[in-house]
């Protein structure tokens, strides 16, 4: 993980944990609408809700109110730390079915599931892998890919995500009883924040491009 992302992770994680969630990924990128800092949060694996996720991969358990609370707390901490020197959007959301995988325990939690992994330096001249997670230990994740197993150093991973089993998810959705409020699998709507001030996520064009500091 790049140092700037590690610093942001270190800053945000205590506030995510205090809100009762687990920080599972931090992404920071420049997009057409400007700089975007994304935090993905989830229920801790040991919680009742986390166990439900392990059993069903149901990602609807993180609500908009949860994202708003984390957004508010982390945004205030970012404003105090002032370690982002330009205008940015903060988005907090649930991980979705294609959830990011970052730490060894994330891979271990989803052994048997399919994942897509991109490395920075690569293994055996290869940087992109897509297959089944076999194991995760000693700083490496074992993935079955193209008829063989590879051991990938977790420190070299640039990005990794689960690959949703859509047949399974739609079969599960079809089994939901009428009136239970079933919906297409997805992720909670992100909450966007301009520095410490909340702004509608659909209005990124109103971010002041001339302001090179996060709003206070």
N, C-alpha and C positions, 0 to 999 in steps of 0.2 A: 504494500500500500504506500502511495506517495506520502511524503511527510506532511504536506498541507492537508490531505485527507485524514491522516492519523491525528493531527492536531485538532481538526474539527470533530472527529469521533470522540477524542478524549474530553473535549469541552461539552459535547451534547449528551454523552452517555449517562452521566449522573442524573440529569433532568428527565431523560426518558425512563430510567430505572425508578426514580422517585414517583413517576406517574403510574408505575405498575406494569411497564412494558419492557421489551427487550429490543435494543437497537441492533438491527441485523445488516444494515448497509448504509453507507454515506457516499453520495455521488456529487461531484461539483463539475459543471460543464458550462461552456459558453454556447448559447444557442441563438437563433435568429432574434428571439425576443429579449435576449440579454443573458447575464450570468444566472444560473439556477443551482441552488443547493438543495439536494433531495435527501431526505431521511426516510428510511423504511423501518417501521416498527411492527412488533408482533407480540403476542402473549408469550410469556416465559414457558419453556418446555415443561417445567414441573407443575404448572398450574392446571386446573381442571379444563380451562379453555384451551391451553396448549396441548393437552393430551387429546382433545377433540380434533385439533388440527392434525396431529400425528396420525390419527385414525382415518380422517376423511379428507385432509388437505382443504378443508373449508376455510376460505379466507374472508368471510363476511363478518368476522367477530370484532374487527376494529371499526368503530363508528366514526362519523365525522366529528362528533364532540371530542372523542379521544384525540384525533389529529389536531383539533383546534387547541386543546390544552397543551399538548407537547409543543405545538408551533409557538404559542404564547410564551412558554417558559424558556424554550431554546432561543427564541428571537431576542428576548431580554438579555440572556447571557451573551449572545453574540454581540449585541450593542455595547455591552460593558467591556468585553474583551477587545472589540474593535480590530479583530484580526483579518477582516475582509475589508479592504480599503476602497471598495467601489460598490455601486448599487447592485443589488442582487435580489432574486426571489427565493424564498424558502418554501419548499413543498414537503409536507409530511403525509405519508400515506401507508396503508397496509401493503404487504408485499405482493399480493395477487398470486394466482396459480403459478405464474412463471417467476416465483420468488427468487431474489438474489441469494447467493451462497458466498460467504466470506471467510468464516472461521472454521477450524477443524470440527468443532461441535455442530456447526450447521450441516456439514457434509455427513457427519455421523448420524445425525437425526434423520436423514433422508436416504439412508442406505437402501438400495433396491429400486429407487426412483431414477428416472432418466434426467440427465443434466447436460448442459452445453458449457464448455470451459474454454477460455482464451488465456494463454500464457504470454508473458512478456519475452523472456529469453527462449522458452520452448524446451521440449524434450525430444531427443533424437531428431532434431531438425524440424520439428512440428510444433505449431503453436495453438492450433484449434482442435478441440476434441468434443465429440458428441457421443454419449453412451450411457451405460448404467453405473451408478455409484456402487462400488463393491465394498469399500471400507475406507476409514479415515483414521489415521494414527501416526504418531511420530512426525507430525508436520507435513504429512503427505496424504493425498487422496488417491485411492486406486479406482480407476474407471475402466470398464470393459468397453472397448471401442474397436470396430472393424475386425472383429474376430480374435482380439488379443487384449491383454490388460496392460495399462500404463500406470506408473506411479508418478503423480504430478506434485511438485513442491507447492504447497499452499502459498508460501511467500512470493512465488512467481506469478500467481494468478492475477490477471488484470480484471477480469470479469467472469462470473459464473452464475448461471440461472438454472432452475429446474425447467424441464420440458413438460408441459402439461399433457396428461393423458386425457384428451378430449372425449374419446369414446367412453371412458370411465365416468367423467364428469357429467356428460349429458345423459348417460344411463342413470346416474344417481339423481339428476334433476328430474328425470321422468318418473322416478319412484316416489317423489315427494307427494304427499297427500294434498288434494285440492284445498285451497284456502289457507295453506300454511305459509304463503308469502314467498314461494321459491322465486329465484331470479337467476339470470344467466351469470355463471361464475365470473368474477371480476375483482376489482380492487376499489376500496373506498375512494371517493373523490378527494384529490389532494387539496390541502389548504395552503394557499400561497401567501407569503409575507414579504413585504418590501422592507428589508432591515427589520426594525422593530415595529413597523406599522403594517397592519393587515390590508391587503388590496385584493380585489376580486381576481380570481385566477384566470378569468376570461378577458381581462383587460390589461395584458402585459404591455400593450402599446402606450399606456399612460405612465410607464416607468420613466422618470426624467433622465434622459440620456446624458444630460450635461452634469449631473450630480455624480461625482466619482467616490462618494462615501455612502455607507449604508445609512438610511434614514433613521432619525431618532425621534 
